[in-house]
Structure formats: structure tokens, C-alpha cells
């Protein structure tokens, strides 16, 4: 299982602390869906192995910085925590450096890589 930290690249630069199971296609699909529903560009700051319970613990740890739902202010404590997360082998693979379209094909959402 993976916990991800995604930052909105807009005023406020809020950070989402989210969770997905460890299947890379599912993580990439989740981030693709997030890109399609977010009004601004996003950047994946970090991925770390962790459970859904650990994600909820992080939400509690940083509750004083919560703006809404799973989105938090980029506070010094949260940024310091993220900076200490070891590099994950799939971080570059899930970065939104490609244009993501939601395409229904055989019941799956696919990411289409732009040239």
C-alpha cells in the first residue's frame, strides 16, 4: 500500500495526503483522476509505503493545517516530514509530466502519454 503527497501548483499550494493500494496502475490511475478533477496542475512530492490507517494517522498529525478533506496547508512541519520520506522507485513514473486523459477501455481508465 502507498501513501502519496500531491501539491496543487497554485496560490496556497495545498498538499493532499492520500492513499492507494500498491499496484502501480492503480496509483497512476488515481493520480490521473485527480489531475482530471483538479482545476490546477499538481505535482507528486513523495510516495511512501504505508497503510490506510497510517494515512489517517497523518491526517490526525497534521489536522491543525487541514483546509478541507485530505488537503493541507504546506506548513513547515508537513514539508519537513515529506522531505524525510525516502525516494520511492515509482515516483518518476507517476509524476504528471504527461497529459492525462480519462479513456474508458475494457473497463479501465488509461493514461495517454502526450508527445
N, C-alpha and C positions, 0 to 999 in steps of 0.2 A: 504494500500500500504506500501511497505517496502523498505528502502534503506539499502544496505549491504556494508560492508567494508571487503575486502578479501585481504590478503597479500600473495605474492609469497614467498615461503621459499627457496630463492636462493640469490646469490650475488645481492645487490641492494635492495632486499626485497620490491619491488614496491607494492603499495596498490591500488586496484581497488575500485572505488566508483561506485556502480551500483544500479539498481532499478528493482523491480519485484512487481507484484500485491501481495496481502496479502494471497493468497491461498498457504498453506504450501507445497502442492505437486508441485506447480509451482516454488516456491523458491528453493526447494530441487532439482527439475529438472534443473533449471537454473544453480545452483552450480555444479550439476553433469556434465552438458555440459561444464562448464568452466574447471572442472578438466580434462575432456577428451581432451580439446584443449590446455591446458596449459602444457608446457614442464617440469614444476617443480611442486612440491607439493604446495598446497595452504592451508591457514588457515583462517577461518571466524573470524575476530576480533570483529565484532559487527553487530547487526541488529537494526534498529530503524524505527518506524513508520514514514512515510513521502511520499510525492507525487513525481511524475516525475519532476515537476517544482522545488521542493526543492533539488532534486538530481542535477539538472542543476545549482542551486544556489551554491551548494557545489563545483561543478566543477569550477565555477567562483571564489569562495572564495579562492580556493587552486590552481588557474591557474598557478601561478609562480612556482609550484612544479610539474606541469604536464610533464610527459615524452612522452606519446603518448596516444591518445584516452582517455579512462577513467582510466588510470594508472598513479599514482603519486608517487613521492619520499616520503619516510617515514620521513617527516620533523617533527621537534619538534611541530609546531603548529597543524599539522594534527594529530599526535599521541596524543597530549593533547586533541584535540576535540573528538577523538574516545574514549579516556579514560573516558570522561564525559558522554558518551552515556549509559543510564540505561540498565541493563540486560534485554534482550528480552526473553520471555518464550520459543521460538523455537531455540535459539542459539545452545544449545547442540544437538538438533535433526538434524540440518543442517551441523554440523561440519563434515569435511571429515575424519572421523575416520573409515570409511568403504571404501572398494574398490567399485568404481562405474563403472558399465558397461552400455553402451547405448544398450538397448534392445527394439526393436520395438515390441509392443504387444498391439493389439487393438488401434493402432494409438497413443500410449503414450510412452514416454521414462521412463523406470523404473530404479530405483536404486537397485542393488543387493547387499545385505549385505554379506560380506565375513566372514567366521568363525574366 
